[in-house]
Amino acid sequence: MNVQNTIVVNSNFSGQFGGMTFWVNGTGDPCVTYKVGADTVSKKLGSDAILLASSKTGTTAINIASLYPNNYAAFTSKNFLVVMKNINYSLNIWGHGSSNHENQGSSTKTITPSISYTSETGALSVTCTAGSFSLGASYGHGNGGTVTCTPYYDVYLVM
């Protein structure tokens, strides 16, 4: 049996998600706080956030120097934000029916985007790859399953 589903993160989500905290400041502007390495960064969202790439998965390379030839050298990795759009997951269950539930397992995978930016060249690389894990099989019955999660994300320039 193969089962496939999609998890969609609502764009009106408020609160904690993937290490990012979304909040509204005192003047009513939407903001986000996130970590870049050991640094905590807070940014106001809105007209200052420019969409660079939409619905990407895996690794995305963007030539910032070609888009912003006059100021790409002043940007750092803190000027770029990755926002998860949705995470598709597929569940593949194999084997025949069994009442043996003794060896069922669970696993946790963390999907964390990484941002690499070289201000000398304007080369931006964003990576957020799929995570996959298997669930145990029943003794001698060959039952089990695999879950694969594929994240889709947008990349923003925040000035």
C-alpha positions as CSV (number, residue, x, y, z in Angstrom):
1,M,0.0,0.0,0.0
2,N,1.3,3.5,-0.9
3,V,-0.1,6.6,0.8
4,Q,0.8,10.2,-0.1
5,N,-0.2,13.3,1.6
6,T,0.8,17.0,1.7
7,I,1.3,19.2,4.7
8,V,0.8,22.9,3.9
9,V,1.9,25.6,6.3
10,N,-0.6,28.4,6.4
11,S,0.9,31.8,5.4
12,N,-1.0,33.4,8.2
13,F,0.8,31.3,10.8
14,S,1.7,33.1,13.9
15,G,4.2,31.8,16.5
16,Q,7.1,29.4,16.5
17,F,8.0,27.4,13.3
18,G,11.3,25.8,12.4
19,G,13.4,28.0,14.7
20,M,11.7,31.2,13.5
21,T,9.4,33.3,15.6
22,F,6.8,35.5,13.8
23,W,5.4,38.5,15.7
24,V,3.9,41.9,15.3
25,N,5.9,45.0,16.6
26,G,4.4,48.0,18.4
27,T,3.5,49.8,15.1
28,G,1.7,46.7,13.7
29,D,4.4,45.6,11.3
30,P,4.9,41.8,10.8
31,C,8.4,40.7,12.0
32,V,10.5,37.5,12.2
33,T,13.3,36.5,14.5
34,Y,15.6,33.7,13.4
35,K,19.2,32.5,13.9
36,V,22.1,32.7,11.5
37,G,24.9,30.7,13.1
38,A,25.2,31.9,16.7
39,D,23.5,35.3,15.9
40,T,19.9,36.0,16.5
41,V,18.4,38.3,13.8
42,S,15.1,40.2,13.9
43,K,13.7,41.7,10.7
44,K,10.6,43.6,9.9
45,L,8.7,41.9,7.0
46,G,6.7,43.7,4.4
47,S,7.9,46.1,1.6
48,D,11.5,45.6,2.7
49,A,11.3,41.8,1.9
50,I,11.9,41.1,-1.8
51,L,11.0,37.6,-3.2
52,L,14.0,36.2,-5.0
53,A,12.9,32.6,-5.6
54,S,9.6,30.7,-5.0
55,S,8.7,27.1,-4.4
56,K,12.3,25.8,-4.4
57,T,13.5,22.5,-3.1
58,G,17.0,21.1,-2.6
59,T,19.8,23.6,-3.5
60,T,19.1,26.9,-5.1
61,A,21.9,29.2,-6.5
62,I,21.1,32.9,-7.1
63,N,23.5,35.4,-8.6
64,I,22.8,38.5,-6.4
65,A,25.5,40.5,-8.2
66,S,23.4,40.4,-11.4
67,L,20.2,41.4,-9.6
68,Y,21.8,44.1,-7.4
69,P,25.0,45.2,-9.1
70,N,25.4,48.4,-7.1
71,N,25.0,47.0,-3.6
72,Y,25.5,43.2,-3.6
73,A,28.9,43.6,-1.8
74,A,27.2,45.2,1.2
75,F,24.9,42.3,1.8
76,T,25.7,39.4,4.3
77,S,23.9,36.1,4.9
78,K,21.8,38.0,7.4
79,N,20.1,39.8,4.5
80,F,18.5,36.6,3.2
81,L,15.5,34.7,4.7
82,V,14.2,31.2,3.8
83,V,10.5,30.7,4.5
84,M,9.0,27.2,4.3
85,K,6.0,27.1,2.0
86,N,5.0,23.5,2.5
87,I,6.4,20.1,3.2
88,N,5.3,17.2,1.1
89,Y,5.6,13.8,2.7
90,S,5.2,10.4,1.2
91,L,4.6,7.3,3.3
92,N,5.4,3.9,1.7
93,I,4.2,0.9,3.7
94,W,5.2,-2.6,2.7
95,G,4.5,-6.1,3.8
96,H,1.3,-8.0,4.5
97,G,-1.1,-7.4,7.3
98,S,0.1,-8.5,10.7
99,S,-1.2,-8.2,14.3
100,N,2.4,-8.1,15.5
101,H,2.9,-4.5,16.8
102,E,6.0,-5.4,18.9
103,N,8.6,-3.8,16.7
104,Q,7.0,-0.6,15.6
105,G,9.3,2.4,15.8
106,S,9.4,6.1,15.2
107,S,12.1,8.5,14.1
108,T,12.6,12.2,14.0
109,K,14.3,14.1,11.2
110,T,15.0,17.8,11.3
111,I,14.9,19.7,8.0
112,T,17.0,22.9,8.4
113,P,17.8,25.3,5.6
114,S,21.3,26.6,5.2
115,I,22.3,29.9,3.6
116,S,25.7,30.6,2.2
117,Y,26.5,34.1,0.8
118,T,29.8,35.4,-0.6
119,S,29.7,39.2,-0.7
120,E,32.8,39.4,-3.0
121,T,31.0,37.6,-5.8
122,G,27.3,38.0,-4.9
123,A,26.9,34.2,-4.9
124,L,24.0,33.0,-2.8
125,S,23.3,29.3,-2.2
126,V,20.4,28.0,-0.2
127,T,20.1,24.3,0.7
128,C,17.1,22.6,2.2
129,T,17.0,18.9,1.3
130,A,14.5,16.2,1.8
131,G,14.7,14.0,4.9
132,S,13.9,10.3,4.8
133,F,13.6,7.6,7.5
134,S,12.3,4.0,7.9
135,L,10.1,2.5,10.5
136,G,10.8,-0.9,11.8
137,A,9.7,-4.2,10.5
138,S,7.7,-6.9,12.4
139,Y,9.8,-10.0,13.3
140,G,10.0,-12.2,10.2
141,H,7.0,-10.7,8.5
142,G,8.8,-8.1,6.3
143,N,6.5,-5.3,7.3
144,G,7.7,-1.7,7.5
145,G,7.6,1.7,6.0
146,T,9.5,4.7,4.7
147,V,8.6,8.3,5.2
148,T,10.2,11.0,2.9
149,C,9.6,14.7,3.6
150,T,10.4,17.2,0.9
151,P,10.4,20.9,1.9
152,Y,9.5,23.7,-0.5
153,Y,10.7,27.2,0.3
154,D,10.8,30.8,-0.8
155,V,14.0,32.9,-0.6
156,Y,13.7,36.6,0.3
157,L,16.2,39.5,0.3
158,V,15.6,41.6,3.5
159,M,17.0,45.1,3.3
